[in-house]
Amino acid sequence: MTRFSPEIEVAIARTRDDVARLHSHLVRYELVVWTGGNVSGRVPGADLFVIKPSGVDYEDLSPENQILCDLDGNVIAGTPGSERNPSSDTAAHAYVYRNMPEVGGVVHTHSTYATAWAARGEAIPCVITAMADEFGGEIPIGPFAIIGDESIGEGVVATLTGHRSRAVLMQNHGVFTIGKDAKDAVKAAVMAEDVAKTVHISRQLGAALPIPQTAIDSLFDRYQNVYGQAPVAVAPPLASSTTPITAGVTQ
């Protein structure tokens, strides 16, 4: 049986738990049907990642049947789940991890509205503030690629490198999202479907109003760097009360 250091074994176990649990959010937010879609997570401190097995019902996923792979997409023999086939998108996930070292999680879905935009080969324009917050602009279109090898991963990396968006609509296929960890990538997938639906509905009512680029930049910076941060403690004035003063962000 393959052995890793105690620290890496702990990291693997935590990643297995996270990836297995996070798949439930794909079901909860109606981003998947049947066994389609997948979440993967990079193992911190190791050239490894965990991904779901192929063709297993979501309610049957567990930490033990998640599959451990190296960054070439090879299953690590002798580890829990290694007797199963990994997701058919494993090579694509592996390519992303190899070429985007800052990425700690990858998600793929065929969520209805976002995939409808992908079928049109059309980027989702940034016309709502929530989209500016989360993606910093449009959600771009990636190239058409066949499932099963690195082609999809190559398209994801080529499209998202240097782009603010953590989501890409792969033409005629579906959505891929990246994140600092698996949870962050799942959040991006949830938000991508939400904005895809909202912008689609807005088009039924008429032309959507653009947001000025300066406003998009400001919204993105605030959401990414200020929103949700803990209040910052400020030292009390020297000649007044010794009670600490806190300056926080309100919303």
N, C-alpha and C positions, 0 to 999 in steps of 0.2 A: 504493500500500500504506500502511496506517495506520502512523504512526510515534509512538513514545513516547520519553521521555527514556531515556538509557542505564540509569539506576537502575531505572526502571519495567520496561524490557525484561528486566533481570536478574530482577526480582521475578516477572514473568510466567513466565519460563522455569522458575524454581524451583517455582512453583505448578503449572505443567503437569506437571513431573516428579513432584511429590508426589501430585497427584490421580490421575495414571495409575497410579502404583505402588500407592497405597492401595486401589484397586479389587481388587487381588489378595487383600487381607485379607477382603473380603466373600465371596470364593469359598473361601478357606482355612477360614474359620469357619462355612461353610455357611449364610450369611445370605441368599443369592440363588439363583435358578434361571434358566437361560437368560440373557436379557439384562436381566431386571428389576433394579431397584435402581440407585442412583447415589450418587456422592460429588461434592461441589463444594468449592472453596476460594477464599476471598477473596484478592485480590492485595494484599499490604501496600503502603500508601501510595497506593493508587489506588481509584477507584470502579468496580472491575472484579472479576469472579470467573471461575473456570474450572470447567467441568462436562463430564461425559462426553457423547459423541454418542448419539443415539437408535438403538437396535436393533443395536449393534455387539457382537460376541462379546467376552467379557472377555479372552480370550487375544489378541485383536487390538487392544486398547487400547494407545496409545502417547502420549508427550507431544505429538507432532505432530498427533494427531487429537482431542485434547481441544479444547473450544470456549471461546473467550473472549467474555464477555458484559459489558454494562454493568449497572448495578443496576436497570434496568428490564427486564432479561432480553433485550435486543436483542443479537444476534450482531454482533461487531465485524468488519465486512467487511475483506477483504484480509489476515486473519490466518490462520495455520495452522488447519485444521479448519473454517473458516467456510463451506466448500461443503457441509457436512453439516447435518442438522437436530440441534439440541440435544435433550437429554432432555426428555420430555414434562412433567417436573416443574420445568423451568427457571423458570417464572413463580413457582412456590411458593418456590424457593430465593431468587430475586431479592427477593421480598417480605420474607423473613426478613432478608436482608442490609440492606435499606433501613430496616427498623424495629427491628433489634437490632444496633446498630453494634459491640457488644462481641463478636459472633459472627464467627469466622473460618473456620468450616467447617460444612457441613450434609450429612447422610447420610440416605438413604431406603432401607429394605429391606422385604421381605415375609417376614421370618424367621418360621419356622413357629410357635413357641410364643408369641412376642410378638403375632403377627398373630391367633392363636387368641383371646387375651385381647381384642384389638381387635374381633374379630367378635362377642364377647359384650358389648361396650360396657362393660367392667369394668376399673377401674384395678388395677394389680398392687400389693397391699399390702406394706408394708415389714416383712417378718418374718424377714429374714436380715441378718447384720451387713454382708455385702458390698454389699448394697443400700443400707444406711444410709451406708456409706462413699462409694459412687459417686454416689448420687442424693439422699441426704439425706431420704428419705421415699418415698412411693409413686411409681410411674410413672403419671401421670394419663392420662385419656381425653380426646381432643380430639373436636370435632364431625365428623359425616359431611360430606364435601365431594367435589365432582366433580373429577376430574383434568383438567388442561389450562389452568386459569387461576389467579388468585391465591387462590382460595377456600381451598385447603389451607394455603397460607402464612399466611393470615389466622387460620386455626384454630390453627396451630402457635404463632404469636406470642401470640395471646390466651390460650392455655393455659399457655405456659411463662413469660410475663412475670411476674416476681415469684415464680416457683416455683424451688425448688432443683434439681429434676430437669432433666437435659439430654436427656431422652427423652420423647416423647409418643406414645401409641397413638391414631392417627387411626381413629375408629370405622369398622368394616367395610372397612378399607383396609390399614394397615400401620404401620410405625414411622418416625418422623422423629427424628433426634438433632441436637444442636448442640454446638459446642465452640469453644475458643479458636482452634483451627486445624483443618484437615481431619483430621489424625491423631487429635486429641482427640475429634472427632465420631465417627470410626470406632470408637475404643475404647468410647464410650458405646453404640454400636449392638451391639458384641460383648457388652458387659456386660448390656444390656437383654435380649438373647435368653437369656443364661445364667441370669439371675434369673427370667425368665418360665418357663423350663423347670423350675428348681428349685422354685419356688413351686407350679407346677402339680402336680408329683410329690408335694409335701408334702400337697396337698389330697386326693390319692388315699389317703393314709394316715390322714387325719383333719384336725381343725381345727388350723391353724397357730397357734403362740403369738405374741402381739404383743410388740414391743419397746417399752419405755417411751420416751416422747418425749424425755426428758432424755438417755437413752442414745443415741438416734438423733442428737441434736444433738452430743453429745460425739464419737461415732464419725465423723460427717461433718466436724467441725472438725479432728480429728486427721488424717484421711486427706487432706483438702484442703490443710492448712497445715503438717503436720509430716512425714507419711509420705514417704519417699524423698528428703527434703531432705539436702543435704550437711552433714556435721558442722560445728559452729560452733567456731572456734578461740577458746580462752579464754586470756587473758594469764597467765603463770606467777606464782606467789606471789613477792613481792619478796625474801623472805629464804630462798628455797630454790633448787632447780635452775633453770637457764635453759632447760631443755627445755620447749617448748610443751606445754600440756595440751589435749586435745580432748574436748569433750563431745558424744557422738553419740546417735542414737536406735537402739535395738536392737529387733529383732522376732523 
